[in-house]
């Protein structure tokens, strides 16, 4: 019995969450498991796996609450056989457990099996059907179903096979419910799926039998408990009722009644189900290291938390803190099975409370914005996309939450216009129109407008509040809003005093806490509101600096005028991510000089919320060892959690600092110094060499206050731009951790292939599959975000493995070709023409047989056909040099393959092609007649 794997997938960037019981066993099914690993030793396994289906391919989030059976978190009971027992044992154990241990009435159970697929050459799984009949299941309860219902595949390629499902009839009473199986009836539901992995789907789409058969079964605990406790709803079982009771005690809504649809007035019952489901998901995810955040699984969890908070607050009318107060009840229900929940209960409550408090103020503001917008809308119109976009981008409202709030008012969102805004934003982030180019509204002030501003004595923007942030309790950064006055608006290269609703414009303020794009750091995003008008958001999409004026690119949701008093709110997550990556850039700069030498100079950098890019001069390629050393120096500085000191000083004084890092550009006077671990006043003292031992740079960017908040740094790319200049790309924090996990998993896969390559393999298909696996791994290693030093190491190993595999395949093919050639030589005894059909796994082998025959019998011309299981016929031929030029191999192959409705080509000496099996007999006759006509 194995414990559940964490719901955070380890080393699989394609998955947001573990969403099935088989995830942790994929290496066994794929044959990539390390032969010496603990996983490879397992033959029979049972467990209960924590699963989350929210986001990605399997996404049940928006259905949760609307019915009584969808969940974001569920438990999957499973038993597996890895090359041990198969259909007979799997079916009999399942039947015994359900009917004898759980005592479920046999007449309520129906089983399905794979009914076959002629187009794939797959016959019905009669072996499975017969097992069920021998177990005593009536023939009327054993039902065949097609590929879509009863054939399971892991993906587009890889292990797959027929499955058999066990369904339960909730009604019973002696009726025959066979016609309701797999028809979506809530009365007849699947409770257990038994998958028999006996094939592998190849890249070409064909199915090959697996050398080892596996069994993978899955039964949802929630559905099973519903059956065992004789309930019709998962939420009526004791997995949920304690949580629902605790919700009722903590809110002002009536008790849960299990109502759905129109009967659920005010969606109170839906709210109960949403909150009960979501708090379970939050507890499990937070325990397993997934916290509400801003990308990937963290973003999905943030949506789940905010959805639950909204139902608590607005529908159940609960006071703040209800969600966290449910944690002890969840731990009571799940803690025995998953003791890690008990150990982390306090941390779970703290994280939920912090995130709830952050969202509640936004929720109230968002609700008012929706109310106000709806009141101003014309009847029978869609909700405006730009307002929804401001809720989504500025207040962090999940789109499904916006849809839900509008649905409750009987209103739809203008989805087409919203999707346009999403695409526009994606283009901008991906580097769409740059400042100053056509189509860009964030162009800097034109020279005439700038002169007008200066001539009118409009003061430059005071942007010092961008540095006004503090490190609060629990290590959270606190960013204060900033109050400002609109001085001027800028649109279509013209200064304006007023801009109408729906228009994009540049807003010039007297002061701002927004960081304008400069010094290689991306600008802030966020929003502004007018004082006294809390329910209108003006999203700030980007910020630019021109001639001392900070221009905020804004979409005016309502008319905006010079003189308006506004309050500014930066997107805290985006700002913090930029701060993290900018401080990490300074750490990286210092580490590169420490490892590569003092002559290493910065040539450019770019900091975004997602990653950092750093260009530097170097005398040659950076080695694997140097990349590792650079990362280690950075790790040491992170571990020390050095204070980041910042101060403005006169430029002449700053220039005297020994060891100062600065790029070749104009700096303002006074200039800002950023020093890691050493106070700026110490760095400035005469003869101080402190800057030689740490990072001291001239920099206007925003930074962390302590290096520990970087958490981790991984260099995921390094290449030479031109001779003498290299570029590295790095990620930090959770992204760095994920890159390392992926790297470790890929290293294990490469190690596994390497070990299997050393085993004595005599099967050509097996060695070819190994060669394909090496090719696939090579592509994955080249394209996946992982530590660059590790990528280089693995690429070196894979290159050698590919050579070894290719050589081994050729050697095995030659050995097989020699054996077949000897048999044919004995059969035809130096005849001038050999025409025959032989079995061959590939055209390459067929060609090698032809070559062997002609080498051993130089006066013989040979044409061989090989029928394939797919219905294709392969053709290969070679003409004796003594028969040239009158006899051409290319013409011979074309004549034969045309007879089979195929194609061929080659040279006068050797040629190859293929055709259809229906014309093979005629092709053999054509081959002989053609040869006789030329000899």
TORROMI-774409 format. One line per field, with one value per residue (C-alpha): x, z, y; chain. Coordinates in pm, whole numbers, plus 50000, padded with zeros to 5 digits. Example, Ala and Ser with C-alpha at 12.3 -4.5 7.8 and 13.67 -1.06 7.14 Angstrom:
# residues 2
px: [51230|51367] $
pz: [50780|50714] $
py: [49550|49894] $
mol: [A|A] $
This chain:
# residues 935
px: [50000|50148|50060|49901|50141|50111|49864|50151|50282|50651|50843|50549|50497|50198|49991|49862|49753|49767|49427|49426|49553|49789|49995|50272|50296|50330|50702|50614|50344|50571|50864|51082|51107|51461|51539|51701|51433|51192|50904|51045|51027|50648|50430|50101|49995|49687|49634|49397|49521|49435|49320|49230|49046|49041|49208|49373|49219|49020|48839|48530|48555|48263|48031|48093|47786|47543|47485|47540|47832|48102|48409|48740|48900|48822|48988|49062|49085|49300|49474|49750|49928|50260|50322|50161|49787|49558|49190|49079|49218|49132|48765|48723|48882|48662|48348|48437|48503|48177|47941|48089|48283|48065|47754|47622|47325|47444|47126|47206|47547|47614|47949|48066|48344|48512|48299|48581|48683|48713|48882|49177|49174|49065|48822|48580|48733|48558|48817|48690|48324|48377|48546|48235|48002|48207|48180|47802|47708|47391|47446|47183|47410|47730|47724|47959|48046|48261|48603|48492|48343|48560|48907|49142|49444|49702|49759|49809|50083|50186|50022|49651|49398|49040|48864|48570|48345|48116|47795|47544|47167|47046|46681|46697|46375|46435|46422|46664|46847|47084|46951|47051|47418|47654|47356|47425|47143|47187|47019|47281|47639|47985|48162|48473|48688|48934|49184|49385|49696|49800|49884|50109|49991|50282|50344|50209|49880|49915|49880|50152|50115|50301|50569|50417|50049|49939|49617|49510|49180|49012|48707|48603|48562|48283|48066|48137|48038|47718|47628|47733|47538|47235|47240|47172|47409|47778|47706|47465|47743|47953|48241|48051|47774|48008|48143|47791|47682|47980|47897|47539|47659|47885|47649|47306|47158|46897|47019|47137|46851|47020|46822|46945|46841|46532|46427|46739|46607|46891|47145|47189|47233|47474|47678|47690|47823|48078|48219|48227|48404|48645|48761|48862|49061|49226|49330|49482|49661|49809|49931|50102|50279|50045|49948|49707|49915|49934|50028|49967|49823|49862|49637|49373|49383|49344|49031|48896|48956|48796|48496|48445|48490|48233|47970|48046|48011|47734|47512|47557|47594|47875|48120|48487|48676|48410|48623|48922|48692|48600|48960|48937|48626|48800|49099|48863|48711|49032|49309|49324|49381|49616|49796|49987|49662|49667|50027|49955|49612|49730|49924|49620|49400|49654|49689|49312|49251|49522|49389|49028|49105|49285|48989|48695|48764|48805|48486|48281|48425|48366|48006|47942|48101|47876|47566|47643|47722|47403|47194|47343|47304|47036|46785|46875|47242|47555|47772|48057|48382|48606|48440|48476|48839|48908|48749|48957|49289|49276|49080|49177|48821|48824|48628|48400|48312|48223|48007|47836|47758|47617|47420|47248|47127|47016|47288|47557|47909|48011|48245|48370|48484|48635|48834|48968|49098|49257|49432|49545|49692|49866|50021|50140|50302|50460|50617|50357|50382|50668|50658|50647|50534|50201|49916|50071|49892|50180|50406|50618|50524|50601|50848|50580|50361|50664|50760|50402|50405|50738|50636|50316|50524|50350|50569|50747|50586|50704|50748|50928|50621|50713|50979|50733|50676|50754|50807|50521|50451|50486|50723|50451|50526|50282|50228|50037|49801|49898|49671|49731|49583|49537|49746|49698|49572|49749|49580|49660|49982|49783|49751|49389|49196|48925|48895|48564|48452|48597|48903|49265|49491|49802|49740|49997|49976|50149|50275|50261|50356|50375|50713|50766|50951|51322|51652|51559|51260|50904|50654|50391|50029|49729|49436|49324|48993|48850|48825|48468|48383|48500|48295|48471|48811|49050|49292|49655|49804|50159|50364|50632|50872|50937|51116|51043|50671|50527|50259|50006|49836|49473|49141|48887|48581|48412|48504|48836|48933|49235|49194|49035|49161|49257|49395|49649|49682|49968|49924|50109|50180|50331|50537|50667|50763|50957|51126|51226|51371|51550|51724|51805|51962|52202|52286|52349|52568|52784|52802|52909|53196|53294|53307|53417|53650|53646|53663|53306|53091|52717|52599|52225|51939|51560|51343|50981|50746|50809|51188|51512|51751|52116|52376|52749|53083|53281|53591|53427|53138|53029|53093|52860|53080|53078|52698|52672|52917|52725|52399|52573|52708|52355|52210|52459|52356|51989|52051|52229|51911|52117|51950|51915|52033|51921|52002|52032|52380|52559|52676|53038|53052|52896|53150|53438|53312|53562|53387|53076|52874|52726|52635|52746|52450|52359|52258|52063|52225|52172|52180|52038|52279|52163|52398|52348|52441|52651|52493|52543|52726|52987|53038|53094|53370|53720|53928|53631|53666|53325|53185|53449|53297|52927|52693|52687|52515|52372|52005|51669|51469|51248|51405|51332|51433|51601|51763|51593|51266|51424|51402|51579|51734|51781|51956|51738|51920|52271|52391|52631|52461|52777|53137|53234|52880|52660|52299|52150|51783|51690|51378|51329|51114|50851|50944|51305|51189|50968|51256|51477|51206|51157|51533|51559|51275|51428|51766|51603|51439|51772|51943|51669|51718|52094|52061|51816|52050|52323|52102|52140|51854|51808|51468|51480|51138|51249|51574|51391|51148|51445|51594|51262|51252|51600|51487|51177|51376|51625|51343|51192|51528|51594|51258|51176|51254|51523|51867|52093|52391|52174|52036|52391|52484|52176|52220|52575|52449|52153|52375|52594|52287|52138|52460|52464|52097|52135|52445|52266|51962|52183|52377|52059|51910|52229|52225|51862|51926|52220|52005|51726|51976|52140|51800|51716|52059|52015|51664|51758|52118|52279|51985|52006|51682|51536|51175|51004|50804|50956|50855|51044|50973|51087|51196|51546|51569|51420|51679|51959|51842|51850|52200|52328|52196|52359|52689|52705|52579|52704|52544|52195|51921|51683|51332|51166|50820|50716|50343|50275|49998|49864|49784|50086|50344|50710|50925|51307|51522|51877|52001|52333|52586|52636|52275|52320|52218|51935|51790|51705|51617|51413|51200|51158|51032|50798|50641|50586|50456|50225|50063|49992|49863|50176|50488|50859|51188|51563|51865|51945|52115|51891|51529|51248|50877|50547|50192|49866|49842|49543|49770|50059|50004|49979|50290|50492|50389|50478|50817|50906|50779|50969|51293|51257|51201|51527|51756] $
pz: [50000|49894|50034|49810|49606|49665|49437|49310|49004|49033|48717|48475|48347|48138|48452|48689|48950|48995|48846|48838|49047|48775|48751|48983|48797|48444|48422|48474|48205|47963|48034|48137|48506|48641|48675|49016|49156|49430|49185|48948|49221|49257|49107|49296|49444|49614|49734|49772|49563|49630|49298|49186|48863|48812|48519|48224|48025|48317|48466|48683|48859|48695|48740|49114|49314|49019|49070|49349|49210|49059|49274|49236|49492|49512|49629|49377|49511|49290|49250|48999|48849|48677|48471|48740|48741|48450|48352|48537|48875|48838|48761|49025|49299|49206|49205|49538|49704|49582|49631|49925|50131|50065|50009|49719|49562|49247|49054|49075|48910|48534|48364|48027|47804|47481|47180|46923|46649|46299|46152|46389|46350|46714|46794|47088|47429|47459|47714|47955|47874|47948|48282|48396|48278|48469|48782|48758|48614|48403|48028|48027|48264|48055|47784|47491|47415|47146|47152|47306|47613|47672|47533|47751|47624|47827|47546|47169|47199|47460|47660|47609|47610|47657|47983|48169|48385|48671|48692|48977|48948|49232|49172|49165|49255|49012|48698|48405|48363|48084|47843|48088|48114|47967|47881|48135|48365|48729|48829|48673|48740|48683|49009|48900|48587|48522|48245|48079|47924|47654|47357|47276|47029|46810|46659|46326|46497|46479|46785|46893|47170|47490|47609|47960|48046|48322|48513|48627|48815|48960|49184|49317|49695|49695|49454|49638|49975|49818|49719|50053|50257|50028|49928|49592|49639|49732|49952|50164|50275|50589|50374|50345|50606|50895|50679|50573|50940|51036|50751|50878|51231|51101|50859|50853|50575|50619|50660|50354|50179|49872|49622|49267|48968|48991|49317|49481|49539|49587|49512|49884|49839|49554|49786|50053|49796|49651|49993|50120|49805|49774|50137|50097|49786|49961|50259|50044|49801|50065|50261|49947|49880|49631|49758|49604|49353|49009|48758|48684|48963|49211|48997|48978|49357|49394|49176|49392|49712|49573|49444|49791|49964|49737|49814|50187|50195|49947|49940|50282|50448|50664|50852|50745|50865|50795|50534|50765|51050|50840|50834|51165|51034|50706|50904|51120|50808|50607|50868|50943|50576|50517|50846|50676|50697|51076|51090|50867|50996|51142|50829|50613|50826|50815|50436|50382|50619|50458|50107|50213|50372|50055|49836|50046|49985|49612|49613|49761|49512|49223|49328|49333|48990|48845|49012|48882|48530|48512|48618|48337|48069|47802|47829|47642|47600|47696|47989|47856|47800|47917|48261|48292|48184|48457|48715|48581|48541|48817|49100|49025|48962|48799|48472|48587|48894|48675|48456|48765|48914|48581|48535|48868|48722|48396|48198|47962|47907|47563|47524|47174|47282|47603|47406|47184|47495|47612|47275|47271|47619|47521|47215|47431|47681|47397|47260|47025|46893|47066|47202|46928|46657|46470|46656|46996|47229|47478|47259|47448|47427|47092|47097|47052|47335|47561|47481|47556|47895|47987|47850|48056|48369|48423|48694|48627|48791|49142|49121|49454|49602|49380|49643|49935|50036|50348|50458|50694|50924|50789|50520|50309|50121|50174|49897|49991|49742|49622|49589|49286|49055|48678|48520|48152|47915|47598|47298|46925|46976|47126|47483|47596|47905|47866|47723|47670|47788|47607|47479|47553|47655|47842|48186|48333|48711|48963|49150|49116|49286|48949|48815|48456|48216|48248|48354|48188|48419|48290|48398|48665|48589|48811|48824|48942|49086|49121|49480|49601|49314|49435|49182|48862|48779|48523|48435|48397|48129|48106|48227|48044|48131|47897|47985|48355|48297|48384|48133|48248|47962|48067|47921|48024|48145|48201|48102|48255|48303|48403|48769|48868|49203|49175|49389|49239|49311|49165|49072|49378|49245|48923|49105|49361|49084|48905|49232|49293|48945|48954|49283|49143|48839|49072|49248|48910|48793|49105|49074|48709|48792|49090|48876|48534|48651|48718|48347|48303|48221|48184|47829|47892|48093|48093|48394|48371|48620|48459|48417|48387|48095|48134|47862|47943|47768|47794|47637|47544|47607|47969|48084|48275|48584|48565|48535|48846|49033|48936|49064|49388|49453|49406|49635|49907|49890|49904|50207|50388|50350|50315|50362|50035|50107|49876|49882|49650|49641|49425|49099|49145|49486|49348|49064|49315|49467|49403|49252|49149|48874|48614|48248|47989|47999|48131|48497|48677|48947|49228|49144|49328|49466|49548|49779|49903|50266|50313|50405|50132|50372|50436|50063|50014|50274|50146|50057|50126|49944|50060|49707|49587|49809|49732|49469|49451|49145|49017|48960|48948|48969|49250|49468|49747|50095|50173|49939|50104|49928|49596|49736|49441|49103|48807|48483|48217|47905|47808|47457|47269|47091|46900|46961|47302|47431|47605|47716|48012|48102|48459|48667|49042|49330|49242|48873|48963|49194|48918|48667|48906|48965|48590|48542|48808|48651|48303|48442|48589|48252|48070|48332|48285|47906|47953|48179|47944|47652|47832|47857|47580|47342|47047|46925|46647|46737|47101|47005|46757|47031|47255|46975|46934|47310|47299|47012|47201|47519|47315|47195|47545|47705|47439|47482|47853|48117|48333|48469|48170|48320|48353|47999|47861|48060|47945|47582|47583|47724|47482|47180|47274|47342|47002|46828|47028|46950|46579|46559|46750|46519|46208|46356|46442|46100|45930|46139|46049|45681|45666|45798|45546|45261|45338|45320|44987|44837|44925|44776|44441|44387|44187|43953|43748|43902|44251|44303|44632|44934|45283|45628|45720|45996|45786|45443|45586|45668|45333|45152|45357|45257|44890|44934|45107|44826|44554|44746|44782|44426|44212|43890|44039|44020|44318|44391|44724|44854|45219|45316|45639|45898|45796|45442|45290|45084|45091|44782|44742|44444|44311|43957|43880|43728|43445|43335|43301|43122|42965|43302|43546|43912|43927|43625|43770|44106|43940|43722|44024|44265|44000|43977|44356|44319|44490|44419|44385|44304|44306|44081|43793|44049|44363|44417|44670|44705|44843|44742|44841|44937|44702|44399|44533|44327|44007|44110|44142|43789|43661|43834|43660|43318|43341|43436|43159|42903|43002|43029] $
py: [50000|50334|50677|50939|51150|51528|51708|51924|51732|51659|51740|51741|52098|51984|51923|52192|51937|51560|51473|51093|50805|50688|51011|50892|50559|50703|50617|50247|50252|50440|50208|50504|50413|50394|50019|50072|50305|50203|50256|49991|49725|49743|49469|49514|49848|49995|50352|50644|50937|51302|51451|51804|51877|52252|52425|52252|51965|51823|52123|52080|52418|52599|52297|52270|52371|52359|51985|51734|51534|51762|51838|52016|51782|51412|51092|50818|50463|50245|49913|49849|49552|49611|49298|49080|48989|49079|49064|48749|48858|49227|49159|48889|49106|49402|49188|49029|49367|49522|49229|49036|49292|49600|49381|49589|49403|49221|49299|49672|49635|49646|49594|49723|49595|49706|49610|49635|49881|49726|50038|49982|49606|49567|49289|49291|49215|48880|48765|49032|48957|48587|48665|48855|48579|48318|48536|48500|48841|48790|48830|49108|49307|49260|49528|49608|49973|50138|50302|50636|50464|50159|50217|50420|50615|50806|51057|51083|50821|50567|50286|50225|49947|49833|49902|49760|49978|49885|50092|50114|50159|50382|50287|49906|49730|49444|49660|49618|49950|49834|50099|50377|50275|50540|50762|51039|50929|51041|50714|50486|50596|50453|50370|50178|50170|49886|49962|49684|49836|49592|49819|50112|50374|50480|50824|50695|50602|50225|50002|49758|49498|49589|49343|49365|49397|49636|49699|50048|50079|50386|50427|50768|50750|51011|50806|50483|50634|50768|50409|50254|50512|50481|50851|51015|51306|51308|51609|51402|51162|51198|51324|51654|51674|51775|52060|52168|52169|52388|52628|52659|52739|53016|53193|53353|53139|52864|52503|52307|52123|51974|52184|52250|52462|52681|52515|52661|53014|53264|52989|52923|52547|52603|52828|52554|52305|52549|52641|52280|52159|52451|52449|52081|52172|52466|52251|51978|52211|52441|52138|52007|52339|52508|52855|53110|53307|53460|53192|52825|52613|52900|53120|52846|52807|53184|53164|52879|53076|53393|53200|53049|53388|53547|53278|53301|53677|53756|53446|53287|53632|53498|53724|53725|53422|53156|52983|52943|52831|52524|52395|52196|52016|51928|51801|51593|51431|51379|51389|51014|50932|51226|51311|51595|51799|51779|51902|52203|52312|52646|52740|52662|52891|53177|53163|53148|53441|53657|53596|53644|53982|54093|53997|54120|54489|54423|54214|54496|54744|54503|54444|54820|54858|54587|54738|55086|54963|54756|55058|55266|54996|55001|54712|54389|54481|54289|54390|54609|54421|54708|54712|54333|54367|54622|54388|54099|54279|54538|54375|54015|53894|53548|53551|53269|53479|53778|53551|53408|53752|53869|53546|53610|53940|53780|53960|53828|53954|54081|53782|53868|54215|54073|53813|54092|54269|53943|53897|54259|54221|53897|54066|54354|54117|53918|54233|54380|54737|54911|55261|55516|55275|55295|55131|55201|55438|55439|55653|55906|56271|56426|56715|56985|56856|56828|57190|57304|57132|57286|57628|57618|57549|57213|57054|56725|56423|56341|55962|55916|55734|55436|55358|55386|55024|54829|54470|54383|54093|53737|53870|54037|54358|54644|54901|55216|55384|55731|56037|56260|56523|56490|56769|56689|56418|56307|56145|56126|56328|56610|56746|56755|56867|56602|56249|56068|55725|55424|55612|55523|55807|55907|56059|56301|56341|56563|56254|55878|55552|55372|55265|55384|55156|55240|55089|54760|54703|54668|54929|54876|54796|54865|55104|55446|55563|55912|56028|55992|55755|55415|55219|55334|55184|55329|55044|55155|54929|55066|55363|55564|55844|56135|56459|56414|56350|56006|55907|55647|55465|55438|55326|55589|55399|55736|56091|56191|56559|56763|56859|56526|56394|56027|55748|55506|55133|54931|54564|54436|54087|54217|54482|54230|53987|54263|54364|54001|53960|54297|54220|53874|54045|54230|53902|53739|54029|53997|53615|53629|53865|53648|53330|53457|53735|54110|54192|54062|54365|54407|54481|54499|54357|54326|54251|54135|53974|53635|53627|53823|53855|53955|54022|54036|54019|53699|53550|53222|52985|52956|52600|52371|52403|52784|52794|52575|52798|53114|52964|52859|53211|53348|53077|53170|53539|53441|53219|53504|53713|54031|54369|54564|54921|55205|55578|55878|56036|56296|56140|56253|56083|55763|55743|55719|55391|55110|54807|55005|54835|55070|55044|55296|55534|55875|55880|56154|56363|56275|55904|55602|55341|54986|54795|54439|54379|54695|55034|55294|55531|55258|55206|55581|55622|55693|55386|55154|54824|54699|54724|54478|54206|54256|54394|54776|54927|55253|55166|55343|55019|54890|54619|54378|54491|54158|53905|53605|53688|53579|53222|53060|53139|52905|53000|52835|52959|53068|53142|53366|53656|53743|53656|53791|53863|53605|53620|53435|53405|53315|53257|53295|53170|52911|52913|52828|52549|52408|52425|52226|51964|51923|51895|51623|51423|51450|51347|51035|50958|50995|50776|50516|50511|50487|50183|50012|50081|49884|49577|49318|49399|49162|49288|49547|49704|49732|49904|50129|50234|50311|50521|50707|50764|50918|51144|51251|51319|51524|51751|51781|51864|52129|52303|52271|52535|52371|52465|52531|52346|52038|52081|52083|51772|51581|51690|51549|51216|51200|51271|50974|50756|50842|50736|50412|50340|50410|50188|49910|49925|49906|49613|49419|49493|49367|49050|48984|49068|48825|48539|48602|48647|48310|48136|48303|48228|47861|47868|48030|47902|48187|48243|48568|48706|48664|48781|48690|48808|48805|48935|49256|49510|49807|49922|49965|49591|49492|49705|49548|49197|49300|49450|49132|48910|49121|49142|48763|48697|48991|48866|48849|49115|49111|49247|49174|49261|49264|49282|49478|49436|49778|49655|49831|49639|49748|49708|49710|49611|49616|49546|49374|49616|49370|49433|49812|50030|49828|49718|50004|49939|50264|50160|49810|49943|50195|49922|49696|49963|50114|49770|49805|50166|50294|50498|50424|50589|50544|50508|50268|50037|50052|50161|50132|50207|50084|49997|49831|49462|49409|49432|49222|48907|49107|49300|48976|48877|49227|49208|48880|48991|49321|49145|48886|49162|49332|49028] $
mol: [A|A|A|A|A|A|A|A|A|A|A|A|A|A|A|A|A|A|A|A|A|A|A|A|A|A|A|A|A|A|A|A|A|A|A|A|A|A|A|A|A|A|A|A|A|A|A|A|A|A|A|A|A|A|A|A|A|A|A|A|A|A|A|A|A|A|A|A|A|A|A|A|A|A|A|A|A|A|A|A|A|A|A|A|A|A|A|A|A|A|A|A|A|A|A|A|A|A|A|A|A|A|A|A|A|A|A|A|A|A|A|A|A|A|A|A|A|A|A|A|A|A|A|A|A|A|A|A|A|A|A|A|A|A|A|A|A|A|A|A|A|A|A|A|A|A|A|A|A|A|A|A|A|A|A|A|A|A|A|A|A|A|A|A|A|A|A|A|A|A|A|A|A|A|A|A|A|A|A|A|A|A|A|A|A|A|A|A|A|A|A|A|A|A|A|A|A|A|A|A|A|A|A|A|A|A|A|A|A|A|A|A|A|A|A|A|A|A|A|A|A|A|A|A|A|A|A|A|A|A|A|A|A|A|A|A|A|A|A|A|A|A|A|A|A|A|A|A|A|A|A|A|A|A|A|A|A|A|A|A|A|A|A|A|A|A|A|A|A|A|A|A|A|A|A|A|A|A|A|A|A|A|A|A|A|A|A|A|A|A|A|A|A|A|A|A|A|A|A|A|A|A|A|A|A|A|A|A|A|A|A|A|A|A|A|A|A|A|A|A|A|A|A|A|A|A|A|A|A|A|A|A|A|A|A|A|A|A|A|A|A|A|A|A|A|A|A|A|A|A|A|A|A|A|A|A|A|A|A|A|A|A|A|A|A|A|A|A|A|A|A|A|A|A|A|A|A|A|A|A|A|A|A|A|A|A|A|A|A|A|A|A|A|A|A|A|A|A|A|A|A|A|A|A|A|A|A|A|A|A|A|A|A|A|A|A|A|A|A|A|A|A|A|A|A|A|A|A|A|A|A|A|A|A|A|A|A|A|A|A|A|A|A|A|A|A|A|A|A|A|A|A|A|A|A|A|A|A|A|A|A|A|A|A|A|A|A|A|A|A|A|A|A|A|A|A|A|A|A|A|A|A|A|A|A|A|A|A|A|A|A|A|A|A|A|A|A|A|A|A|A|A|A|A|A|A|A|A|A|A|A|A|A|A|A|A|A|A|A|A|A|A|A|A|A|A|A|A|A|A|A|A|A|A|A|A|A|A|A|A|A|A|A|A|A|A|A|A|A|A|A|A|A|A|A|A|A|A|A|A|A|A|A|A|A|A|A|A|A|A|A|A|A|A|A|A|A|A|A|A|A|A|A|A|A|A|A|A|A|A|A|A|A|A|A|A|A|A|A|A|A|A|A|A|A|A|A|A|A|A|A|A|A|A|A|A|A|A|A|A|A|A|A|A|A|A|A|A|A|A|A|A|A|A|A|A|A|A|A|A|A|A|A|A|A|A|A|A|A|A|A|A|A|A|A|A|A|A|A|A|A|A|A|A|A|A|A|A|A|A|A|A|A|A|A|A|A|A|A|A|A|A|A|A|A|A|A|A|A|A|A|A|A|A|A|A|A|A|A|A|A|A|A|A|A|A|A|A|A|A|A|A|A|A|A|A|A|A|A|A|A|A|A|A|A|A|A|A|A|A|A|A|A|A|A|A|A|A|A|A|A|A|A|A|A|A|A|A|A|A|A|A|A|A|A|A|A|A|A|A|A|A|A|A|A|A|A|A|A|A|A|A|A|A|A|A|A|A|A|A|A|A|A|A|A|A|A|A|A|A|A|A|A|A|A|A|A|A|A|A|A|A|A|A|A|A|A|A|A|A|A|A|A|A|A|A|A|A|A|A|A|A|A|A|A|A|A|A|A|A|A|A|A|A|A|A|A|A|A|A|A|A|A|A|A|A|A|A|A|A|A|A|A|A|A|A|A|A|A|A|A|A|A|A|A|A|A|A|A|A|A|A|A|A|A|A|A|A|A|A|A|A|A|A|A|A|A|A|A|A|A|A|A|A|A|A|A|A|A|A|A|A|A|A|A|A|A|A|A|A|A|A|A|A|A|A|A|A|A|A|A|A|A|A|A|A|A|A|A|A|A|A|A|A|A] $
